[in-house]
Amino acid sequence: MNSPTSKSKHPAKRSVAIPPCGAWLCYILCCADDTLYTGITNDLAKRLDAHNAGMASKYTRTRVPVKLVFVESCTGKSAALKREMEIKSLLRTEKLALIGSAMRQSGRHE
């Protein structure tokens, strides 16, 4: 398993830090089968635990373990839902570019 500072060249193979609970967040997970899953929550640690326990979504249930690779704060639940739909409409290559860009901005790059 890669650490948050891992030197993997594939952006979805590196994990990101979990922000504190409370704010609405849009997130992307990299599943065990290398697919990407996008969702929203206001308690990311709890939601990640639920995903990895196979209890958060039908999609990730059979694709554990999952790893957090992108997180973005939103102004509220409505904004998070809107951002989730925007990200879900992206092509996989565009999602990987978004993940890579966020990691470069946070200082997690090669």
C-alpha positions in Angstrom: 0.0 0.0 0.0 1.3 3.4 -0.9 1.8 6.1 1.7 0.6 9.7 1.2 4.1 10.6 0.0 4.5 7.6 -2.3 6.4 8.3 -5.5 3.9 6.4 -7.8 3.6 8.0 -11.2 -0.1 7.1 -11.5 -2.0 9.8 -9.6 -4.8 7.4 -8.5 -2.2 5.2 -6.8 -1.2 7.9 -4.2 -3.4 8.7 -1.3 -4.3 12.1 0.2 -4.9 13.3 3.8 -8.4 13.1 5.3 -9.7 16.6 6.3 -11.6 17.0 9.6 -15.3 16.1 9.9 -18.0 18.7 9.4 -17.6 20.4 6.0 -19.2 18.9 2.9 -16.6 17.3 0.7 -16.5 15.7 -2.8 -14.1 12.9 -3.0 -12.6 10.3 -5.4 -11.6 6.8 -4.4 -9.3 4.4 -6.3 -10.8 1.0 -5.9 -8.9 -2.3 -5.8 -9.7 -3.0 -9.4 -8.2 0.4 -10.4 -11.6 2.0 -11.1 -12.5 5.4 -9.8 -15.5 6.2 -7.5 -16.8 9.7 -6.8 -19.0 10.6 -3.9 -19.8 13.2 -1.2 -19.9 13.3 2.6 -19.5 15.5 5.6 -17.6 12.8 7.6 -14.9 11.5 5.3 -13.2 9.2 7.8 -16.5 7.5 8.7 -17.4 7.2 5.0 -14.0 5.7 4.0 -14.4 3.1 6.8 -17.9 2.3 5.5 -16.5 1.9 1.9 -13.8 -0.4 3.1 -16.2 -2.4 5.2 -18.3 -2.9 2.0 -21.2 -0.9 3.5 -21.1 2.5 1.8 -22.1 1.8 -1.8 -23.1 -1.0 -4.1 -20.3 -0.1 -6.5 -17.4 -0.2 -4.0 -18.8 -3.2 -2.0 -17.0 -5.7 -4.3 -14.0 -3.4 -5.1 -12.3 -3.1 -1.7 -9.9 -1.9 -0.4 -10.5 1.6 -1.6 -8.0 4.5 -1.3 -8.8 8.2 -1.1 -7.0 10.0 -4.0 -8.9 13.3 -4.2 -10.9 15.5 -1.9 -12.3 18.9 -2.4 -14.2 21.1 0.1 -17.6 22.5 -0.9 -19.7 25.3 0.5 -22.6 23.0 1.3 -24.4 19.8 0.4 -25.9 21.3 -2.7 -22.5 22.5 -4.0 -21.0 19.0 -3.2 -23.8 17.3 -5.1 -23.2 19.6 -8.1 -19.5 19.0 -8.0 -20.0 15.3 -7.7 -22.1 15.3 -10.9 -19.5 17.4 -12.7 -16.7 15.0 -11.8 -18.8 11.9 -12.7 -19.3 13.4 -16.1 -15.6 13.6 -16.8 -13.7 11.0 -18.8 -11.3 8.8 -16.8 -8.3 10.6 -18.2 -9.8 13.9 -17.1 -10.4 12.6 -13.6 -6.8 11.4 -13.5 -5.6 14.9 -14.6 -7.8 16.4 -11.8 -6.3 14.1 -9.2 -2.7 14.8 -10.5 -3.3 18.6 -10.5 -4.7 18.5 -6.9 -1.7 16.5 -5.8 0.8 18.9 -7.4 -1.0 21.8 -5.7 -0.8 20.1 -2.4 2.9 19.4 -2.8 2.5 15.6 -3.3 4.3 15.1 -6.6 7.5 13.4 -7.8 
